[in-house]
């Protein structure tokens, strides 16, 4: 699969993931949602590991997990820790903010990823690709301004701060992904498998702390959308990792295209959650589409 197609497909699944996240955490305890969603993902990969061990040749090559050394496991544990911190911040923010606002703010991640890719990895997008990125990010900013009309102050609302922190940590994770898959040659299935397992282990102490009431907490309700969160993220990450393995893929462009998930989350926020300011956000959505087209043409 071409890396641009994989990036756009990942964006579709990621948008479904963001809508599922909003449904799962709305009026619900966040930490158990994080824990159970990742347990579902880890269970899928543990089952695939068992099939591969007991029935060699039964799985396609794309789903095979290669053996790792102890230092390689530590590298993947580091990725899981980075993502866990990002998700804790982002999930709490999504719980308290409209998804049609939260998703565009999270979409500013490519700004940080692009800066890191240029400064650290030495990537140089073409002029047309750069224009597409700028237009896409400007449109995301327009969406954010439209969302601020809903009475949410970007300066005084602490959940905006949580969202920005989660976005920056997510951008760092994107750079780390390119390092693991592009530079060190990790297989996509290997990264996703151990990443999911380690995430479950990292969230376990938080889930136990929630259960023991170590801090004031909300009540947890099991919802079917937790399975949507797990399944959509598995699919989104799998094709995303596959895109990053391509030596021609630029992490800044993959990240920008992946932020097309905002279109899915925006439409779903209006349709499923009755969120407002659709007219003000519509022009910015068109800008997102135009930016993505320019990026592809570049």
VOGU-3710 file (C-alpha; in Angstrom, 3 decimals, decimal comma):
1> xxxxxxxxxx> 0,000/0,000/0,000  1,365/3,462/-0,940  2,267/5,497/2,132  -0,101/8,366/1,196  -3,046/5,964/0,861  -2,081/4,339/4,157  -1,923/7,761/5,835  -5,410/8,722/4,609  -6,841/5,363/5,642  -5,278/5,831/9,054
11> xxxxxxxxxx> -6,974/9,248/9,245  -10,385/7,633/8,660  -9,892/5,088/11,433  -8,408/7,740/13,715  -11,501/9,901/13,279  -13,679/6,947/14,308  -11,353/6,454/17,280  -11,819/10,071/18,397  -15,615/9,804/18,163  -15,544/6,539/20,093
21> xxxxxxxxxx> -13,320/8,166/22,722  -15,744/11,049/23,189  -18,660/8,639/23,632  -16,682/6,408/26,002  -15,447/9,150/28,367  -18,492/11,427/28,334  -19,852/11,466/31,917  -17,608/8,499/32,659  -14,382/7,735/34,560  -11,413/8,241/32,221
31> xxxxxxxxxx> -8,742/5,934/33,662  -10,806/2,706/33,505  -11,739/3,571/29,906  -8,046/3,906/29,044  -7,210/0,659/30,814  -9,958/-1,506/29,309  -9,519/-0,102/25,797  -5,835/-1,029/25,882  -6,537/-4,417/27,457  -8,799/-5,163/24,478
41> xxxxxxxxxx> -5,997/-4,197/22,071  -3,391/-6,197/23,985  -5,701/-9,219/24,045  -5,935/-9,168/20,244  -2,148/-9,150/19,912  -1,666/-11,826/22,575  -4,083/-14,026/20,641  -2,107/-13,416/17,426  1,133/-14,267/19,231  -0,428/-17,518/20,430
51> xxxxxxxxxx> -1,611/-18,418/16,929  1,824/-17,697/15,443  3,558/-19,800/18,124  1,247/-22,803/17,840  0,443/-22,708/14,133  3,444/-21,451/12,120  2,470/-20,051/8,742  -1,147/-19,425/9,739  -0,775/-15,631/9,840  0,104/-13,294/6,958
61> xxxxxxxxxx> 3,575/-11,779/7,066  2,159/-8,343/7,969  0,925/-9,700/11,328  4,087/-11,552/12,344  5,887/-10,230/15,432  9,662/-10,599/15,377  11,679/-11,513/18,509  13,283/-8,582/20,319  16,324/-8,082/22,497  16,064/-6,524/25,964
71> xxxxxxxxxx> 17,266/-3,084/24,730  14,677/-3,202/21,943  11,945/-3,948/24,480  13,085/-0,913/26,470  12,772/1,245/23,365  9,157/0,138/22,913  8,455/0,571/26,616  9,687/4,161/26,250  7,275/4,729/23,369  4,427/3,319/25,461
81> xxxxxxxxxx> 5,290/5,641/28,370  5,297/8,646/26,039  1,925/7,720/24,550  0,433/6,920/27,974  1,266/10,432/29,193  -0,176/11,916/25,993  -3,407/9,927/26,284  -4,013/10,714/29,942  -3,865/14,420/29,112  -5,907/14,094/25,912
91> xxxxxxxxxx> -8,646/11,828/27,283  -9,368/14,110/30,238  -9,487/17,082/27,845  -11,802/15,299/25,378  -14,142/14,450/28,247  -14,636/18,132/29,069  -14,422/19,729/25,603  -16,549/19,409/22,423  -14,975/16,910/20,037  -15,385/19,405/17,156
101> xxxxxxxxxx> -13,039/21,679/19,139  -10,753/19,112/20,737  -9,971/17,333/17,484  -8,773/20,478/15,628  -6,595/21,514/18,566  -5,051/18,038/18,640  -4,554/18,410/14,907  -1,934/21,100/15,508  0,391/18,176/16,259  1,888/18,290/12,723
111> xxxxxxxxxx> 3,262/21,770/13,517  5,393/20,261/16,261  6,137/17,141/14,240  7,166/19,190/11,193  9,464/21,345/13,312  11,050/18,275/14,841  11,326/16,503/11,479  13,099/19,493/9,944  15,411/20,150/12,889  16,126/16,571/13,972
121> xxxxxxxxxx> 15,568/14,308/10,961  16,599/16,771/8,255  13,421/16,339/6,192  12,661/18,882/3,456  9,104/18,892/2,027  8,596/20,246/-1,515  7,123/23,724/-1,988  3,663/22,348/-2,877  3,717/19,915/0,030  4,766/22,749/2,337
131> xxxxxxxxxx> 1,891/24,889/1,053  -0,513/22,020/1,703  0,753/21,652/5,260  0,466/25,413/5,913  -3,070/25,580/4,483  -4,135/22,508/6,444  -2,772/23,841/9,717  -4,224/27,319/9,085  -7,598/25,693/8,571  -7,197/23,754/11,801
141> xxxxxxxxxx> -6,506/27,067/13,524  -9,665/28,500/11,978  -11,634/25,587/13,357  -10,178/26,247/16,780  -11,187/29,921/16,633  -14,712/28,951/15,653  -14,853/26,571/18,571  -13,755/29,304/20,964  -17,068/31,029/20,260  -18,658/28,304/22,359
151> xxxxxxxxxx> -17,411/30,115/25,456  -14,196/28,159/26,007  -11,251/30,415/26,849  -7,965/29,143/25,453  -6,068/31,068/28,115  -8,037/30,185/31,254  -9,522/26,746/30,564  -7,269/24,095/32,127  -8,543/21,401/29,772  -7,104/23,352/26,834
161> xxxxxxxxxx> -3,773/23,133/28,650  -4,239/19,381/29,047  -5,062/19,148/25,341  -1,976/21,112/24,288  0,247/18,964/26,535  -1,227/15,782/25,066  -0,766/17,152/21,537  2,903/18,015/22,044  3,608/14,615/23,606  1,797/12,979/20,687
171> xxxxxxxxxx> 3,971/14,900/18,225  7,099/13,663/20,006  5,695/10,145/19,729  5,331/10,647/15,962  9,012/11,504/15,651  9,911/8,511/17,791  7,788/6,262/15,566  9,748/7,356/12,504  12,982/6,635/14,361  11,825/3,142/15,363
181> xxxxxxxxxx> 10,326/2,115/12,032  12,351/4,144/9,548  15,801/4,236/11,131  15,933/1,105/13,303  13,805/-1,053/10,982  11,217/-2,331/13,478  8,293/-4,146/11,875  4,900/-2,421/12,201  3,325/-5,491/13,815  6,151/-5,774/16,339
191> xxxxxxxxxx> 5,852/-2,151/17,435  2,078/-2,274/17,682  2,016/-5,572/19,541  4,421/-4,684/22,334  3,245/-1,078/22,412  -0,295/-2,314/23,184  0,880/-4,802/25,814  3,116/-2,292/27,589  0,379/0,353/27,547  -1,952/-2,036/29,381
201> xxxxxxxxxx> 0,723/-2,662/31,998  1,363/1,075/32,422  -2,328/1,836/32,869  -2,852/-1,031/35,320  -1,538/0,860/38,409  -3,747/3,834/37,500  -6,772/1,563/37,178  -5,976/-0,042/40,538  -5,590/3,401/42,127  -8,985/4,379/40,708
211> xxxxxxxxxx> -10,558/1,177/42,038  -9,101/1,686/45,536  -10,280/5,320/45,576  -6,775/6,660/46,100  -8,079/9,975/44,698  -11,594/11,435/44,181  -13,079/9,761/41,138  -16,115/9,398/38,921  -18,212/6,265/38,459  -17,245/3,950/35,604
221> xxxxxxxxxx> -19,819/2,585/33,143  -18,899/-0,034/30,560  -19,856/1,142/27,066  -19,690/-0,572/23,690  -17,717/2,425/22,401  -14,701/1,194/24,401  -14,456/-1,648/21,878  -14,720/0,914/19,056  -11,837/2,866/20,615  -9,696/-0,266/20,728
231> xxxxxxxxxx> -10,563/-1,596/17,265  -10,341/1,732/15,440  -6,992/2,524/17,032  -5,584/-0,901/16,139  -6,489/-0,347/12,487  -5,361/3,303/12,453  -1,975/2,520/13,999  -1,344/-0,546/11,855  -1,657/1,316/8,544  0,136/4,329/10,068
241> xxxxxxxxxx> 3,139/2,233/11,078  3,093/0,633/7,636  3,281/4,103/6,053  6,244/5,109/8,206  8,183/2,007/7,193  8,346/3,306/3,620  11,762/4,960/3,164  10,161/7,646/0,942  7,589/8,622/3,593  8,127/11,985/5,291
251> xxxxxxxxxx> 6,982/11,907/8,898  5,790/15,528/8,666  3,489/14,692/5,710  2,252/11,428/7,205  1,336/13,270/10,401  -0,384/16,064/8,460  -2,431/13,664/6,336  -3,319/11,646/9,422  -4,823/14,781/10,943  -7,513/14,508/8,283
261> xxxxxxxxxx> -9,214/12,555/11,045  -10,512/15,976/12,113  -12,967/15,864/9,200  -14,446/12,631/10,488  -14,511/13,848/14,090  -16,005/17,204/13,065  -18,870/15,625/11,123  -19,482/13,063/13,858  -19,481/15,748/16,557  -22,248/17,618/14,746
271> xxxxxxxxxx> -24,260/14,536/13,852  -23,908/12,332/16,942  -23,329/14,858/19,735  -25,288/17,862/18,454  -22,333/20,248/18,656  -22,768/23,805/17,374  -21,101/26,458/15,186  -21,212/24,235/12,106  -21,425/27,171/9,672  -18,407/28,923/11,165
281> xxxxxxxxxx> -16,381/25,731/10,965  -17,445/24,719/7,453  -15,038/26,998/5,543  -12,166/25,779/7,695  -13,145/22,186/6,887  -12,967/23,032/3,171  -9,498/24,443/3,822  -8,492/21,160/5,406  -9,624/19,285/2,294  -7,735/21,687/0,019
291> xxxxxxxx> -4,584/21,341/2,125  -4,727/17,565/1,962  -5,195/17,668/-1,846  -2,170/19,971/-2,222  -0,113/17,680/-0,031  -1,014/14,680/-2,201  -0,317/16,557/-5,460  3,076/17,610/-4,106
//
